[in-house]
Amino acid sequence: MPTHIDVVLPCLDEAAALPGVLAALPPGYRALVVDNGSRDGSPEVAARHGARVVHEPRRGYGAAVHAGLLAAEAELVCVLDADGSFDPAELPTLVAPVVNGAADLTVGRRRPVSAGAWPWHARAGTALVAALLRQRGVPLRDLSPIRVARRAALLDLGVTDRAFGYPLELLIRAAGAGWRIRELDVTYAPRAAGTHSKVSGSVRGTLRATRDFAGVLRSMGGIR
C-alpha cells in the first residue's frame, strides 16, 4: 500500500460539509480541496482542517478535478465529492484493487441509505447514461463521482471536458484504452445540511448534467 494517497475534492460552497469529510479521511489519505469559486468560506474551512487548497477559477466539475490531478503529488489519486454524501472510510476498499493490480480504475456504485439520498430524477438520468455506456462496452451501472486510479495514467487519457461530462469522457477513454474498470458498492447518504447539489438537487441540474453527458457521447461516438 502506498505511504500517501491524494484525495481530490472538487468544492463549490461546501463549508458545512468539509469538517466532517476531512475528519473522516483514513490515515495516509491527504486532502486536496479544489475550490471552484465558493462564496461561503470553503477554502478557509478546508485549510483550517488540514487540507491543501487549490483555486480553480474556471467553473465546472471537470475543471476542478483536472486542476486537482495537476496539483496532486501521489502516485495514486482518489476523487471524492466534498458534500458529505460519501463515507471517506470506504476509500481503502476502492484503492485495494488498483494497488494489487486487479483493476486500473475503480468506481463506486451508489447504494442509497434512504429514499431521499438520491432523488428519482437523478437516478433516472444516471440509469439512462449508464445503459448507453454498457452498449459501448463499459461495464457500469452508475456514473458515481467517487473513483480511484493512478494519477499519471489519468492525465495520459487526455480528458478534455471541463463540465459535468468529465466522468463520462473519462470512462469512455479508459475503456477504449483497454483499462480494467471495476465497480464496487459504496454507501450514499444525503449530503450535509447547509449544502446544495449542483446536479441531483434539482430537475434542472440533472437535465443540465444529462445534456453534458449526451454531448460527450455525440462528440466521441462512444467505443466499439
Stockholm file with secondary structure:
# STOCKHOLM 1.0

chainA/1-224         MPTHIDVVLPCLDEAAALPGVLAALPPGYRALVVDNGSRDGSPEVAARHGARVVHEPRRGYGAAVHAGLLAAEAELVCVLDADGSFDPAELPTLVAPVVNGAADLTVGRRRPVSAGAWPWHARAGTALVAALLRQRGVPLRDLSPIRVARRAALLDLGVTDRAFGYPLELLIRAAGAGWRIRELDVTYAPRAAGTHSKVSGSVRGTLRATRDFAGVLRSMGGIR
#=GR chainA/1-224 SS CCSCEEEEEEESSCTTTHHHHHHTSCTTEEEEEEESSCSSSHHHHHHHTTCEEEECCSCSHHHHHHHHHHHCCSSEEEECCSSSSSCGGGHHHHHHHHHTTSCSEEEEEEEESSGGGSCHHHHHHHHHHHHHHHHTTCCCSCCCSCEEEEHHHHHHTCCCCCSTTHHHHHHHHHHHTTCCEEEEEEEECCCCTTCCCSSTTSHHHHHHHHHHHHHHHHHHCCCC
#=GC SS_cons         CCSCEEEEEEESSCTTTHHHHHHTSCTTEEEEEEESSCSSSHHHHHHHTTCEEEECCSCSHHHHHHHHHHHCCSSEEEECCSSSSSCGGGHHHHHHHHHTTSCSEEEEEEEESSGGGSCHHHHHHHHHHHHHHHHTTCCCSCCCSCEEEEHHHHHHTCCCCCSTTHHHHHHHHHHHTTCCEEEEEEEECCCCTTCCCSSTTSHHHHHHHHHHHHHHHHHHCCCC
//
